[in-house]
Amino acid sequence: MLGSTHGTLTTDFRARVEACGESPRTAVHSSAAPSSDDAVPLDVSGRPLHADVPDLDRFFRPESVAVIGASDAEGKPNTGITRQLIAWAERVGARLHPVHPTRPTVFGLTCHASVSELPEQVDLAVLLVADPLPVIEELAETKVKFAVAFASGFAETGDAGAAAQERLGAAVQRSGLRLLGPNTNLNAFEEFREDLDGPAIALITQSGHQGRPVYTLQELGIRLSHWAPTGNEADLETADFISYFAEQPEVGAIACYMEGLKDGRSFLLAADRAARNGVPVVAVKVGRTETGARMAASHTGKLTGADTVVDAAMRQFGVIRVDGLDELQDTAALLARARRPKADGVVVYSISGGTGAHFSDLATEAGLTLPTLSQAKQDELHQWIPAYLNVANPVDNGGHPVGDWRGRKIIDALLADPDVGVLICPITGPFPPMSDRLAQDLVDAAEQSDKLICVIWGSPVGTEDAYRTTLLGSSRVATFRTFGNCITAVRAYLGHHRFTAGYRSPFEDAPRTPSPSYRKAQALMRPSQQLSEHAAKQLLRAYGIRVPREQLVTSAAAAVRAAGLVGYPVVMKASGPQLGHKTELGLVKIGLTSASQIRDAYRELTDIARYENVPLDGILVCQMVERGVEMVVGVTQDDLFGPTVTVGLGGVLVEVLHDAAVRVPPFGEDQARAMLRELRGHALLEGVRGAPPADVDALVEVVLRIQRMALELGDELSELDINPLMVLPRGQGAVALDALAICR
């Protein structure tokens, strides 16, 4: 997990940035603030900066419900649904009104012929009809707050269905009600256990069946408070429910199964609200592979987006992405119930040295911290554990101490260590009476400790009393069935609390009015065109990004004069609006040191351009910058999230290694630095094989300035690529040697 999205700039770094007349962070411009206190503030591109939280209380706990298309005829699909809705209405204390044009009663309840004949204004209308559109238009006149449409045949079926869904969504927007669906199911009306207490999991799924594993956690004593099956999301979407659940005091964690996102910005605003409230969001998001993405689109009619961007955006806003439904179960359950950790250290305690060593290898590889216990603590443990056994961490008790009074002493001593925040005890199989006594000691210790105790019960049977009664009967011990799921959940638990402890919403500092840089840059934009390198570098200059000394010339004589001004050696490059990869066409000449070489290079470059039929705006004579680390920094437009910023190893390495990190604006300095730490080639910036450390501060400065450009230009800028950005030795800055910009 990543840390806070903001940090403190060094004095030198701040001075360099402010010297260009702007803050390196995304500044707040209060002049764009809305005049009404109730209005949602907007960023520079007119997008909201706060999540709109729908009031869904009357959806989940309505006072009155209408069932349109209700039936009690045996053998009809609507009959079973009506029966379930009647039972649900009784549980939540709602009055239910059946609606059917030909039935006087349904299951003994008075049935109304149409929506207009309902005896009262209802909170929720459940539509058991094949075409919900006409009913939505009727409901608009009755001021119904919410509706649910089960009908399928919409965006999940192709273009015609997508058009029908657009018409439905437009009707819903005109009506003023909020719609769940279409292509949803009855999961919102499931029966939840009322005898469970403690923080609950709120569940959101686009495919109802995929939520069943989380729903059945109730059988293990874990509380579930809500289930929102969002379906095709013609109106209400995953983001709406995340925002709502993040405000509910009983919700300890939000578990999501997502096949696509309706709107990336809404999702990030919702995740931001959850992060500010300290509510963990755990998500399975399908579409990692091309095949998975195709299946997701065919099922829900959603864009899945570039998965690398989705993954980065989730990490950026603290959403914990897991791969499987079993991980979703275990991670959400742990995060919902566990208290804030006292320390990040994990101690592994086991009956078997082999078990402890195996688990410790996996945990360390996953990034968990297993601190070596102090010598004083090891001496204390050896009071009860034979001296020949290792107790440094992992702790091997040899087996016998767990069968008597010594077992609890060992556990208490480990929990008392200030460097230990989590105790994990893998029990690979039942070995009564040792395993039974060990399980009970762990449960008893957990009741008296404010630290997390996790147990992995490795028996494939799972019917043992120590597991079913002792461990699962405890609300304080987190019990797992596999090493992998335990490690995933504990890593997420520690990461979540690190993330939220220092979290500051990046939206608070998003720019709200254009900067002077934007006004300069806008004058350089050419709609639907690719800018020449010279024009693209002018765009960078507008945002205070350093480029080499260079001149654009249109004659050999002017090239010679320019080289004298720039200073030998120089680089000469063709510059034109249709030129992308100049090197492949032979349109770059480097290391030129004399007037004759300049003249020859000018003729050769212009001849190649004529032969290739490439229009030029001139030849660039550029300062030659050699010593540094080549990076790439750029902006692309993502279908879901809009402008995204990428940084990675540059030059030819960007195409060979694909070593890059992505963020969705807005973000602060800490996130920019975190991007660099994610790179596999990060060590190059620190200096390798005698090379000096690179000017990382200058690189971060460029990333933040490019982010500002992305925010302010928005979709006017289709693509920007600085490659290479030469990052010079520490204290010497960074220079954009080449740039490509495409206007939308």
Summary of the structure (lengths in Angstrom):
residues: 744
radius of gyration: 31.0
end to end distance: 34.6
largest distance: 101.0
contacts: 2637
relative contact order: 0.09
helix: 41%
strand: 20%
